[in-house]
Amino acid sequence: MRGDRLGPVLADGAAGTDSATDIVRVIVPPRVEYGLTELGRSLAGPISALREWTEAHINDIERARSARPADRGATP
């Protein structure tokens, strides 16, 4: 994930660093390794359920997309 997009994820508490297990490496450019927090890991179930639903309905989704006019949903 790009650093400029990580701020909201960190602010929501879904990812962060664990200072007890942080590894310091001398590299150029400097980098920070992030991991999921307990809150972030709690998203695994809902995301898995969404993936399973999508897999079960992919044919319906693709049929709906192909039936949609190209300009439908465009903003004026």
C-alpha positions, 0 to 999 in steps of 0.5 A: 500500500502506498504511504499516502493512502496508509493514513486513513487505515492507520487512523481507523486502527486497522493497521499499525506497528508493534513496537515490541516486534519492530525490526530496525533495518538500515536501508535506503530509502528508510521504510516502515513495516506495517501489519494488521492490528486485531481490529484489522484482522477482524475484517478477515471474516467479512471480506471472506464472506464478500469473496464467497458471495461474489464467487457464487454470483459472478455469472449474474454480476457479469451478465448485469455488467454486459447488459448495461449501456456504456453511458449508464451511470456516467455523471453529466 
